[in-house]
Amino acid sequence: MINMETRLTRLLKIKYPVIQGGMAWVADEHLAAAVSNAGGLGLIAGGGAPKEVIRDKIIKAKTLTDKPFGLNIMLMSPFADDLAVLAVEEGVKIITTGAGSPKKYIDMWKENGITVIPVVASAAQAIKMESIGADAVVGEGCEAGGHIGELTTMSLIPQLVNAVSIPVVAAGGIASGAGVAAAFMLGAEGVQCGTCFIASTECTAHQNYKDMVVKASDISTTVTGRSTGHPVRSLKSPLSRKYQAMEKNGATFEELENLALGSLGRAVTEGDISTGTFMAGQIAGLVKDIKPCKNIIEDMLSEALSIMKNNFVRFGG
C-alpha cells in the first residue's frame, strides 16, 4: 500500500502527491481525468486557447472523473482574463499558473474557494507568490520540457523550501521513483510530472510524439529561443535544428516566431516530424514504454518509498 500523505495531498484532497503538468495541447480532459482517477491531480491546459474551447474540456472532464482536477492558465495568453473568470463560472477549485503573476485574479479566486499554485523559477518569485496569497508553489527546474528558467531542480527546490512556508512542489527531471525520492529529500511535498504522462495510454497526443519520447536518450533534448529571452526545451527535430541555425545567423524575433508558429499543435495533433515542436524534458531518456497513468504514478511512488526506506536503513536509520 502506498501512503505518501503530505500537506499537498491534504490541500488538494488527492491520494498521491503527484500533479500532472499543464502541457499546452497535450493536457486535455482525457489526460487530466485519467491522472485524477489514478489518485494524482490532473490539469487541463489553458494554453493559448479561447474560453469556450476550455469550457468544453472542463465540462467533459467532469463526466470522466469525480475526483479533483485543475486548470493551468498561462498568464501570457491573450485569453488569460477570460480563463480566470471561466474557472469561477465552472467551479474549478484548483488553478496553477505560469508565465507571469496571478495577483490581479487572486481576490476573485479566493472569494470562490479556489486553491492557487503558481509555477516559479526562483526563490524571489516564490516569496512574491506567497505574499499575494498563493497556497503552494511549483518550483520548475530547467530540466523540464517547454518554457524554462535557468536554475536546475536540484538547486532550486531546497532554496524555495527555505524561502517560503507554503508547500513546494518539485518539477523538472522527474519521471521515476528516484526522482520523486530526490525531490522529497530536497524538501518538496509533491512532484509535478509532464514528460512521462505524454507516454501514457490515456494521452491523446499523436503516436509519433509518444514514440519520440520513448525512443529518446539522455541527450535527445535541446533548448531553442535563448536569443529571444524565452527559452524552450524540446526533443531534437528538424525544426529545432533549423531554429537554432537561424538564431546563430542572427534571425529576428519575428522570423523565429513565424517559424515556430503552430508547431506544437502540429506535433500533438498531426505528429508532424518535419515542422513540429515536440516539447519534452531531459528525463525523457528514462521513459521507455507507454502505460496507463495509474501505473505511471504507482510505479514511481512505490519505487520512491523503497529507495527512501532502503537508504534510511543503509545509512544507519
Secondary structure, DSSP 8 states (H G I E B T S, - for coil): ------HHHHHHT-SSSEEE---TTT--HHHHHHHHHTTSBEEEE-TT--HHHHHHHHHHHHHH-SS-EEEEEETTSTTHHHHHHHHHHTT--EEEEESS--HHHHHHHHHTT-EEEEEESSHHHHHHHHHTT-S-EEEE-TTSSEE--SS-HHHHHHHHHHH-SS-EEEESS--SHHHHHHHHHTT-SEEEE-HHHHTBTT--S-HHHHHHHHH--TT-EEEE-GGGT--EEEE--HHHHHHHHHHHTT--HHHHHHHHTTHHHHHHHH--TTT---B--GGGGG----B-HHHHHHHHHHHHHHHHHHHHHHTT-
